[in-house]
Amino acid sequence: MNVTLPLRILVVGVVLLFCSCATQNATSRRFPAETSINPGAGRGDQLVADLRLDGRRLPVIIDTGASCGVILDKSLEPKLGRRLGTKKLVWPGGRATGNTYEAPPLYLGDIRLITGPHVETMDMSGLRVGAPVMGLVGLGCLEHYCIQLDFLHRKMRFLDPDHPGGKALGTAFPLSSTFISFGRLFAVRENLVGIDGVGSVIDTGCTFDGVLTPKLFRNWIGGQSLPSRASAHFPDGNLGGNHYTHLYLHGDGTFNSLGQLFLARHLVTLNFPKRIMYLRQLSPRSLADGSDFFDGFYPKSDGEHRQTFRDAQH
């Protein structure tokens, strides 16, 4: 009996079935739809988007500089069931003790977000964010997605991490995990001062251009030379071959960071699953230029500007 032909038919059938399943799985992957972000994002306020919990609108901070998953306001605790315990919450500029609950279904549009098994709660009424918020979404949730931030048009998009786009995304910066005192974050190898080998954390929760360690900050403002080649000096900066003007950087950091005000000068694509950030520069200047956000911070001359910075640091 000749079994060659039936065997070939069987093999072809299995291959076709596998390809069909793979295609179906690829096409069935769904991502949250494009959503609006608040008008003040990239202009001095926190980055805020709306989620849904039990059909209720839930404005939350989108913070890549927080290593947590999701934190909700304590007023939502009656909706969360039995308390499972407590947890210390630490972030740049603050700390609190939060209560732990089983994670409820949180939706962006009609897609449920990947949040992890638990959420924490805390009193968020004291946070100065430009508008009332009911929660915070940190890296523990965001790292599952490829997120594009379009501050100019006030949009946040969730892209396919395998096919986020082409050259229009801009310059690619590899992302690596870095561990700091309050958890794991993502960083690039570069910094705005242009010193080799010193990286920067990506922090959308930082509402200015970023933070430098005191040593780099003194070098940037011309107060001290470092044994390294710095390609940018006060008040400008460089990153990925692009030049930036009138940066608003703080100089008291335990690590360097790229803040939201700097990121907002670009179309930003944070492909966390593939560990790549893309920046397409839209403007060397800040979106907050012309507003009162910089009043008293950018005087007319660099000499006055430099003195204002020194005064602000003491």
N, C-alpha and C positions, 0 to 999 in steps of 0.2 A: 504493500500500500504506500502510495506517495503522500507523505505528510508535509512536504515542503511548502506547498501552496497554502493549505489551511493554516500552517504555522506563521507564514508571512502575513496572511490576512489578520491573524490574531495579534501579531506584533504591531502592525499598522493601526489596528483598532485601538490598542492600548495607548499608543503614542498620540493618536488623535484625541482620545479621551483625556489624557493628561494635559495636552495643549489647550483643550477646551476648558478644563477646570482652571488651569493657570490664567487663561484669558478672562474667565468669569470672575476669578478672585481679584485680578488686577482692576477690572472695570467696576467691581462692586465696592472697592474702597471709597469711602466717602469722607470728605473733610468739611469742617464748618464753612458756611458761606461767608463771603465778604461782609464785614461789619463795620459800623462807624466807631470812631474814637472821639473823645471829647475835644472841643475847640481849643482848649488850653494846652493840650499835649504838644510837646516840642516847643512850647512858648512860655515855659516857666511853671506849669502845673504838672501834676502826676499824669501818667498815661492811664486812662480809664476806659473800659469797655463794659457792655451790658451782658451778663449771663441771665439765665432763668432758673429759678428754684420753685417747684410746684406752681408754675405759671406766673410767678412773681418776678418782676424786673429786679435785677441784682447788679448794681454798678460796682465793679471791682477794679482794683489797681492791677496792672500787668507789670510785674517786676522781675526781670531776669537777674537782679542782684540779690534776690531772696532765695535761699536754697530750699525753702519749705515747698510743700505742695500747695494746699489751699488753706487759707485762714478766713473764717467768717466772723461777722460781728456777733457779739454775745446775745444780742436781741433775738437772734434766730435759733437759739438753743431749744426752745419748746418744740421746734419742728424736727429736731435731730435725734430724738429718742433718748436712750439711757447714756449717761456720761460714762466713758470708759476709763478715764484717768486725767492726769494733768501733765503738762509738758512746758519746759522753759522755751520761750521764743526769743530769738536774738536776731537782730538785723542791724545794718549800719545806722547808728544814731539812736538805737532804742532797744529795749528788752521788756518782756512781760511774761506772766505765767498764764498759759492758755489751757482750756479744757479740751479733752479729746473725745471725738464722737465717730461713729461709723459714717463714712462719706455718703452723703445723699446724692441722687442724680442731679448733676449740674449740666445745663445745656447752653450751647451757643447756637442760636437758631434752633434747628431741629436735630442737632447732633450732640450726643452726650460726650462730655469731655473725659479724658483719661485722667483721673485725679488721685489714684492710689486708694488704699482701703480706708484711710482715716482723714479727717479734717480736724483742725483746731479752731477754737473760738477765742476772741479777746474783744475788749472794748475799743472800737475803732473811732469813736466820736472825737477823740483828741488829736487825730492825725490831721495835719494841715495839708490838704491836697487840692484845694481850689473848689471842691464840691463834695457833698456828702457821699461816702462810699460804704458798702456793706460787706466788703471782703477784699482779699488780696490773693492773686494767683501767682505762685512762684515757679522756680525752675523745676521742681518736682513734677509739675504738670506740663509746663511749656516744653521741656526737653523731648517730649514725644512728638513734637510737631515741627514743620517748616513754616515759619511765620514771616510774613512780609509786612513791614510797617511803612505806610505812606503818610507821613505827617503833613505834607503839603496839601493833600486831598482828604486828610482825616479819615483814613481807612486802614483796617487791619485785615490781611488776607491769609488764609491757610492753604498752602500749596502742597502738591505732591512732592515729597522729598526726593523721589527718584527722578522727577522731571520738573524741577522748579522754574526752568527757563534757560535762556542762552546768555549771550554776551551782554544783553541789555540789563542783566542783574548787576553788572559793574565788577569792581575788583574783588577777588576772592581772598579771604583771610582764614587760614585754618584755625579751628577752635580746639583748645585743649582743656581738660579738667584741671582745676586748681583748688586746693583745699586751704581755706582761711579759717579764722577762729570760730566762725559760726556756720561752717558747712562747705559744701562743694559748689563751685561756680564755674563758668566758662570764661576763658580769656584768650586774647590774641597775643602774638609775640611782640607786637609793636607798642609804642607809646607816643603821645603827642609832642614830646620834647625831642624825639629823634635819637635817643641814646640806644645803642645796640644792646640786645640781650635782656631788655627789661619790658615785661609784658603788661597788659592792661585787662582788667575784668570788664565784661559787658554788663552795664547796669542801667536798665531803663527806669529804675526807681530813683536814680540820681537826677534831680531836676535842673542841674546846670551842666556845663560841658564835661566835667569830670573831676577827678581827684588825683593829686600827685603826692608821693611821699615827700616829707620836708626837704630831703636832700635834692631830689629832682626839682622841687618847686624853687629852691634857692638858686639853682642853676638856671632855671627858666627865666626868672626875673632879673638875672644878672648879679645876684648877690654873692655867688660862690661858683667857682669853676670845678668841674668834675673831671677825673681822668678818663673821660670818654668823649666821643665826638657827638656833640649835640647839633642838630641841623635846624632847630627852631628856637626862637627866642621871644621873650615877652613882647607883645601880648598874642603873638601868632603861634601857629603850630603846623606840623606836617604829619601825614599818615598815608602810607601806601602810595607815595609819590604825589599826593594832593596837598595843596596849601590851604590853610584856614586862617581867618583873621578874627581878632577880638575875641579870644577864648576867655571864658569865665571858668577858671580852675581853682579849686581849693587846694591848699598845701599842707593839710594835716592828716593825710591818709596813712594807714598802715600798709596799704597796697595802692597801686595805680588803677584807675578805672576810666572808661569811656562812658560818659553820662548821656542822658536822653537829649539834652540840648545840642550836643555834638552830633549824635546819631540822626537827629531831625534835619540836619543839613543834607541828608541823603535819602534815597530810596533804600531801605534796609531789608535784607533778607537773611533771617536767622534759621539756617537749616540745621537744627540741632541733631536730628538722627544721623546726618552725614558729617557733622562736626565742621561746618563751613559757614562763615558769615560773608555776605556780599554787600558792598557799599557802592552805590552809584551816586557820586557827588552831584547835587543839584545847585548848591550855592556855597561859596566859601564863608559866607556870613550866616549869622543865626536867624532863625525865623522870628525870634523875639526882638530883633532890631526894630527900633521905632516905637516900641512900647515902653512903659515905665519900669519894666523889669530891670533895666540896666541903669536907671537913674542913680547918679552918684558913683557908679562903678566904672564907667568909661568916660572920664573927663577928656577935655580937648587934646591935651598933649600927653605923650607917653610918659613924660616926667611926672606929671600929676597922676597919671594912671598908675604908675609904679608905686608912688607914695600911698595911693588909696589902697592898693593891694597890701602893702606892708602894714598899714593901719588896721586893715581888716583881719590880719593874722595875729594881732596882739591885743 
